[in-house]
Amino acid sequence: MKSDFRVGRVLGINIYVDWSWLLIFVLIVWNLADVFARLHPDWGPMLGGGLAVVAACLFFASILAHELAHSLVARAQGIPVRRITLFIFGGVSNIQRDPETPRDEFVMAVLGPVTSLIIGMLLLMVSIQSAGLASGDVVSGAAQIMQRMNPWVTMLVWLGSVNIMLGLFNLIPGFPLDGGRVLRSILWALTGSLQRATRWAAWVGQGIAWLMIVSGIAMAFGASLPFLGSGFTNGLWLAFIGWFLNNASAQSYRRVVIQDILEDVPVMRMARTNPPTVSPGISISSLVHDHVMNSDDYAFPVLDGNGLAGLVTLDDVRKAPRDAWDAMTVQQVMTPVGELAVIGPAEDAAEALSKLTQRDVRQLPVLRDGELVGLLRRRDIVKWLQLRSQLG
């Protein structure tokens, strides 16, 4: 089963929801309903629970706005954005590559937290005006004041506060949080090296992650920390966030290192120069029994004469009914060449990996003037990286 599902499209960007999001959504609704019940015992469970659901939905809408800010800046810089996914820790924009300059990185990173802070401040201003309060009242004695507020204002105060907390949390210089990316942009500008800046920012991110883990464990065992408080649930959640941040920081650094290693490495150094091919007229049954079963290949370029007509893979075969394999030909199920992601032999492997990731495919035909000269697979890149690592 897929780990996420598509819920819509905003400004040309696909929006997905990970199944883990449902867990945090339920937890937020449950916690908010309890908070509203304690602040306003006269509301009743229907009003408190319904308001909690609306508030949770609007909170995730504000997270989506945060991620859209990143994504729109990336697109303005010519960087493809494949999707935005909401998951247990908030949201993530699937930005296909790093920015070209430290300035671009800084602008793209800082705009997300700024968006959250602006949303939070606007919501608090509206709630203050709606309740006829002074600006300092919401900060001092907020719980007592919220007890006198109507449902609309209560929800706005919570949404405003949580968006400000979201913006401030993302400014923590723990890579790959937004604050960590801001730090990386500064280090990048100072050192002139993206890889070195990423390594240093990742170290800072891992240090902050371990601080969260240790603090969370201490809180779970009864310690009371400034600004964080105590409690088993809060401590466990903080340690879980630290664990996630530590893993994300290490993975982000590995990705940059891989891109750096693959730059200026010609595609043909790791591509298969004589891949097995098939003709468009053979049956699917012949493809499976005479080609797939006799090799470890799962994708075959389809040649019509000397020209590439398309590419057929096991995924294409699965779309055809099993009892029709003898009658259907490869041409009927293959992906035509005009719809394929391809690459030239002079391009570098980093660009090839980017195309493989963007199109979510496992191989790229290598074409020179429309003629097939090789096939580059994901596993060829992985094998090359493994050999390079083993040989130092």
C-alpha positions as CSV (number, residue, x, y, z in Angstrom):
1,M,0.0,0.0,0.0
2,K,1.2,3.5,-0.8
3,S,2.4,5.6,2.2
4,D,0.5,8.6,0.9
5,F,-2.4,9.8,-1.2
6,R,-3.1,12.8,-3.3
7,V,-5.7,15.2,-2.0
8,G,-5.5,18.0,-4.6
9,R,-3.5,20.5,-6.5
10,V,-2.6,24.1,-5.4
11,L,-0.9,26.6,-7.8
12,G,0.1,23.8,-10.0
13,I,1.7,21.7,-7.2
14,N,0.3,18.3,-6.2
15,I,-0.6,18.0,-2.5
16,Y,-0.2,14.7,-0.9
17,V,-1.1,13.5,2.7
18,D,1.0,10.7,4.3
19,W,-1.0,8.2,6.4
20,S,1.1,9.3,9.5
21,W,-0.7,12.7,9.2
22,L,-3.9,11.1,10.3
23,L,-2.3,10.1,13.6
24,I,-1.1,13.7,14.4
25,F,-4.4,15.1,13.2
26,V,-6.3,12.9,15.6
27,L,-3.9,13.8,18.5
28,I,-4.3,17.5,17.8
29,V,-8.1,17.3,17.7
30,W,-8.2,15.2,20.9
31,N,-5.8,17.5,22.8
32,L,-7.6,20.7,21.6
33,A,-11.0,19.3,22.5
34,D,-9.7,18.6,26.0
35,V,-8.2,22.1,26.3
36,F,-11.4,23.8,25.1
37,A,-13.4,21.6,27.5
38,R,-11.3,22.8,30.4
39,L,-11.3,26.5,29.4
40,H,-15.0,26.5,28.5
41,P,-16.9,23.8,30.4
42,D,-20.2,25.5,29.3
43,W,-19.6,24.8,25.6
44,G,-20.5,21.1,25.5
45,P,-18.7,18.3,23.7
46,M,-20.2,19.0,20.3
47,L,-19.1,22.6,20.2
48,G,-15.7,21.9,21.7
49,G,-15.0,18.9,19.5
50,G,-16.3,20.5,16.3
51,L,-14.1,23.6,16.9
52,A,-11.1,21.4,17.6
53,V,-11.6,19.7,14.2
54,V,-11.9,23.1,12.4
55,A,-8.8,24.4,14.2
56,A,-6.8,21.4,13.3
57,C,-7.8,21.7,9.6
58,L,-6.8,25.4,9.6
59,F,-3.5,24.6,11.3
60,F,-2.6,22.2,8.5
61,A,-3.7,24.7,6.0
62,S,-1.2,27.2,7.5
63,I,1.5,24.5,7.3
64,L,0.6,24.1,3.6
65,A,1.0,27.9,3.2
66,H,4.4,27.6,4.8
67,E,5.5,24.9,2.4
68,L,3.9,26.7,-0.6
69,A,6.1,29.7,0.2
70,H,9.2,27.5,-0.1
71,S,7.9,25.9,-3.3
72,L,6.9,29.1,-5.1
73,V,10.3,30.6,-4.4
74,A,11.9,27.5,-5.7
75,R,9.9,27.5,-8.9
76,A,10.7,31.2,-9.4
77,Q,14.3,30.2,-9.3
78,G,13.7,27.5,-12.0
79,I,13.8,24.6,-9.6
80,P,11.2,21.9,-10.2
81,V,8.8,21.2,-7.3
82,R,7.3,17.8,-7.6
83,R,4.9,17.8,-4.6
84,I,4.1,18.9,-1.1
85,T,3.4,16.2,1.4
86,L,1.8,16.6,4.8
87,F,2.9,14.1,7.4
88,I,3.3,13.5,11.1
89,F,5.9,16.2,11.6
90,G,4.2,18.9,9.5
91,G,5.0,19.2,5.8
92,V,7.8,18.8,3.3
93,S,8.2,20.3,-0.2
94,N,9.7,17.9,-2.7
95,I,12.2,20.4,-4.2
96,Q,14.2,18.5,-6.8
97,R,17.6,20.1,-6.4
98,D,19.5,22.7,-4.3
99,P,19.5,26.4,-5.3
100,E,22.3,27.7,-7.5
101,T,23.6,30.4,-5.1
102,P,23.7,31.1,-1.3
103,R,21.4,34.0,-1.8
104,D,18.7,31.8,-3.5
105,E,19.1,29.3,-0.6
106,F,18.6,32.0,2.0
107,V,15.5,33.5,0.4
108,M,13.9,30.1,-0.2
109,A,14.7,28.9,3.4
110,V,13.7,32.0,5.3
111,L,10.4,32.7,3.5
112,G,8.6,29.6,5.1
113,P,9.1,30.7,8.7
114,V,8.4,34.3,7.8
115,T,5.1,33.2,6.3
116,S,4.2,31.3,9.5
117,L,5.1,34.3,11.7
118,I,3.1,36.7,9.5
119,I,0.1,34.4,9.6
120,G,0.4,34.0,13.4
121,M,0.7,37.8,14.0
122,L,-2.2,38.6,11.8
123,L,-4.4,36.0,13.5
124,L,-3.5,37.3,17.0
125,M,-4.1,40.9,15.8
126,V,-7.6,40.0,14.5
127,S,-8.4,38.1,17.7
128,I,-7.2,41.0,19.9
129,Q,-9.4,43.4,18.0
130,S,-12.3,41.1,18.0
131,A,-12.1,40.6,21.8
132,G,-11.4,44.3,22.5
133,L,-8.1,43.5,24.3
134,A,-4.8,45.3,24.7
135,S,-1.9,43.8,22.8
136,G,-0.1,42.6,25.9
137,D,-3.2,40.8,27.3
138,V,-2.9,37.7,25.1
139,V,0.7,37.1,26.4
140,S,0.1,37.8,30.1
141,G,-2.8,35.7,31.6
142,A,-3.7,34.2,28.2
143,A,-5.6,31.2,29.8
144,Q,-7.8,33.5,31.9
145,I,-8.6,35.7,29.0
146,M,-9.4,32.8,26.7
147,Q,-12.0,31.6,29.2
148,R,-13.9,34.8,28.5
149,M,-13.6,34.6,24.7
150,N,-16.2,33.3,22.3
151,P,-15.4,30.2,20.2
152,W,-14.3,32.2,17.1
153,V,-11.8,34.3,19.0
154,T,-10.6,31.3,21.1
155,M,-9.7,29.4,17.9
156,L,-8.0,32.5,16.4
157,V,-5.8,32.9,19.5
158,W,-4.8,29.3,19.4
159,L,-4.0,29.3,15.6
160,G,-2.1,32.6,15.9
161,S,0.0,31.3,18.8
162,V,0.8,27.9,17.2
163,N,1.8,29.5,13.9
164,I,4.3,31.8,15.7
165,M,5.6,28.7,17.5
166,L,5.9,26.9,14.2
167,G,7.8,29.8,12.6
168,L,10.2,30.1,15.6
169,F,10.8,26.3,15.8
170,N,11.7,26.2,12.1
171,L,14.3,29.0,12.6
172,I,16.3,26.7,14.9
173,P,19.6,26.2,13.1
174,G,19.2,22.4,12.9
175,F,19.7,21.3,9.3
176,P,17.5,20.4,7.4
177,L,15.1,22.7,9.2
178,D,14.6,26.1,7.6
179,G,16.9,27.7,10.2
180,G,19.6,25.1,9.3
181,R,19.2,25.9,5.6
182,V,19.6,29.6,6.5
183,L,22.8,28.7,8.4
184,R,24.0,26.6,5.4
185,S,23.4,29.6,3.0
186,I,25.6,31.8,5.3
187,L,28.3,29.1,5.5
188,W,28.1,28.5,1.8
189,A,28.6,32.2,1.1
190,L,31.6,32.3,3.5
191,T,33.3,29.1,2.3
192,G,32.3,29.0,-1.4
193,S,31.6,25.3,-1.0
194,L,28.1,23.8,-0.8
195,Q,29.4,20.4,0.4
196,R,31.5,21.9,3.2
197,A,28.6,24.2,4.2
198,T,26.3,21.2,4.2
199,R,28.6,19.2,6.3
200,W,29.0,21.9,9.0
201,A,25.2,22.6,9.0
202,A,24.5,18.9,9.3
203,W,26.9,18.7,12.3
204,V,25.0,21.5,14.0
205,G,21.7,19.8,13.1
206,Q,22.8,16.5,14.6
207,G,24.0,18.2,17.7
208,I,20.7,19.9,18.2
209,A,18.9,16.6,17.5
210,W,20.9,14.8,20.2
211,L,20.2,17.6,22.6
212,M,16.5,17.1,21.9
213,I,16.7,13.4,22.4
214,V,18.6,13.7,25.7
215,S,16.2,16.4,26.9
216,G,13.2,14.4,25.9
217,I,14.4,11.3,27.7
218,A,15.2,13.4,30.8
219,M,11.7,14.9,30.7
220,A,10.2,11.4,30.3
221,F,11.9,10.4,33.6
222,G,10.6,13.4,35.5
223,A,13.1,16.2,34.8
224,S,11.6,19.7,34.4
225,L,13.4,21.8,31.8
226,P,13.0,25.6,31.2
227,F,10.5,26.4,28.5
228,L,9.9,22.7,27.9
229,G,8.4,21.6,31.2
230,S,8.2,17.9,32.0
231,G,6.1,14.8,31.5
232,F,6.4,11.4,29.8
233,T,4.4,12.2,26.7
234,N,6.0,15.6,26.1
235,G,9.5,14.1,26.6
236,L,8.8,11.1,24.4
237,W,7.5,13.5,21.6
238,L,10.6,15.7,21.9
239,A,12.9,12.7,21.7
240,F,11.0,11.4,18.7
241,I,11.4,14.8,16.9
242,G,15.1,14.8,17.7
243,W,15.5,11.3,16.3
244,F,13.8,12.3,13.1
245,L,15.9,15.5,12.8
246,N,19.1,13.5,13.3
247,N,18.2,11.1,10.5
248,A,17.0,13.8,8.2
249,S,20.2,15.8,8.7
250,A,22.4,12.8,7.9
251,Q,20.4,11.9,4.8
252,S,20.5,15.4,3.5
253,Y,24.3,15.5,3.8
254,R,24.6,12.2,2.0
255,R,22.5,13.4,-0.8
256,V,24.6,16.5,-1.3
257,V,27.8,14.4,-1.2
258,I,26.4,12.0,-3.8
259,Q,25.5,14.9,-6.1
260,D,29.0,16.4,-5.6
261,I,30.6,13.0,-6.4
262,L,28.5,12.5,-9.6
263,E,29.1,16.0,-11.0
264,D,31.4,16.0,-14.1
265,V,31.2,12.2,-14.3
266,P,30.1,11.4,-17.9
267,V,27.0,9.3,-18.2
268,M,28.7,6.8,-20.5
269,R,31.2,5.9,-17.8
270,M,28.5,4.0,-15.9
271,A,25.8,3.4,-18.6
272,R,25.5,0.0,-20.4
273,T,26.7,0.6,-23.9
274,N,25.1,-2.5,-25.4
275,P,21.8,-3.0,-23.6
276,P,19.5,-5.9,-24.6
277,T,16.8,-4.6,-27.0
278,V,13.6,-5.9,-28.5
279,S,11.6,-5.1,-31.6
280,P,8.1,-3.6,-31.4
281,G,6.4,-6.5,-33.1
282,I,7.1,-9.3,-30.7
283,S,4.4,-10.5,-28.4
284,I,4.4,-9.8,-24.7
285,S,4.6,-13.5,-24.1
286,S,7.9,-13.6,-26.1
287,L,9.2,-10.6,-24.2
288,V,8.6,-12.3,-20.9
289,H,9.8,-15.8,-21.7
290,D,12.6,-15.1,-24.2
291,H,14.0,-11.9,-22.6
292,V,12.9,-11.2,-19.1
293,M,13.2,-14.8,-17.9
294,N,16.7,-15.2,-19.4
295,S,18.3,-12.1,-17.9
296,D,18.2,-9.9,-14.8
297,D,16.9,-6.9,-16.9
298,Y,13.5,-5.4,-16.3
299,A,13.5,-2.7,-19.0
300,F,14.2,-3.1,-22.7
301,P,14.7,-0.3,-25.3
302,V,12.4,-1.0,-28.3
303,L,14.2,-0.5,-31.6
304,D,12.4,0.1,-34.9
305,G,15.2,-0.3,-37.4
306,N,18.1,1.8,-36.0
307,G,15.9,4.3,-34.2
308,L,14.5,4.1,-30.7
309,A,10.7,3.6,-30.7
310,G,10.2,3.4,-27.0
311,L,10.9,1.5,-23.8
312,V,9.1,-1.5,-22.4
313,T,9.3,-2.5,-18.7
314,L,7.8,-5.0,-16.4
315,D,5.4,-2.3,-15.2
316,D,4.1,-2.0,-18.7
317,V,3.7,-5.8,-19.0
318,R,1.6,-5.9,-15.8
319,K,-0.9,-3.5,-17.3
320,A,-1.8,-6.1,-20.0
321,P,-4.2,-9.0,-19.2
322,R,-2.4,-12.3,-18.6
323,D,-4.6,-14.1,-21.1
324,A,-3.8,-11.6,-23.8
325,W,0.0,-11.9,-23.7
326,D,0.1,-14.0,-26.9
327,A,-2.0,-11.6,-28.9
328,M,-0.7,-8.3,-27.7
329,T,2.6,-6.8,-29.0
330,V,5.3,-4.8,-27.2
331,Q,4.3,-1.8,-29.3
332,Q,0.9,-1.8,-27.6
333,V,2.2,-1.5,-24.1
334,M,5.5,0.3,-24.4
335,T,6.2,3.9,-23.5
336,P,6.8,5.8,-26.8
337,V,10.1,7.6,-27.1
338,G,8.4,11.0,-27.1
339,E,7.2,10.4,-23.5
340,L,10.5,9.0,-22.2
341,A,13.0,10.8,-20.0
342,V,16.3,10.6,-21.9
343,I,19.8,11.9,-21.5
344,G,22.7,12.6,-23.7
345,P,26.1,10.9,-23.4
346,A,27.9,14.2,-22.7
347,E,25.7,15.0,-19.7
348,D,27.0,14.2,-16.2
349,A,25.7,11.6,-13.8
350,A,24.4,14.1,-11.4
351,E,22.0,15.4,-14.0
352,A,21.0,11.8,-14.8
353,L,20.2,11.1,-11.1
354,S,18.1,14.3,-11.0
355,K,16.1,13.2,-14.0
356,L,15.6,9.7,-12.5
357,T,14.3,11.2,-9.3
358,Q,12.1,13.8,-11.0
359,R,10.4,11.4,-13.3
360,D,10.4,8.5,-10.7
361,V,11.8,6.0,-13.2
362,R,14.5,3.4,-12.9
363,Q,16.4,3.9,-16.2
364,L,17.2,6.5,-18.8
365,P,17.9,5.7,-22.5
366,V,21.1,7.5,-23.6
367,L,20.6,9.1,-27.0
368,R,23.0,10.8,-29.4
369,D,21.3,12.5,-32.3
370,G,18.2,10.2,-31.7
371,E,20.3,7.0,-31.8
372,L,20.5,4.7,-28.8
373,V,24.0,4.5,-27.5
374,G,23.4,3.1,-24.0
375,L,21.0,2.6,-21.1
376,L,21.6,4.1,-17.6
377,R,19.9,2.4,-14.7
378,R,19.6,3.5,-11.1
379,R,21.4,0.4,-10.0
380,D,24.3,1.3,-12.3
381,I,24.7,4.6,-10.4
382,V,24.4,2.8,-7.1
383,K,27.0,0.2,-8.1
384,W,29.4,2.9,-9.3
385,L,29.1,4.7,-6.0
386,Q,29.6,1.5,-4.1
387,L,32.8,0.7,-6.0
388,R,34.1,4.2,-5.6
389,S,33.5,4.0,-1.9
390,Q,35.2,0.6,-1.6
391,L,38.2,1.8,-3.7
392,G,38.5,5.0,-1.6
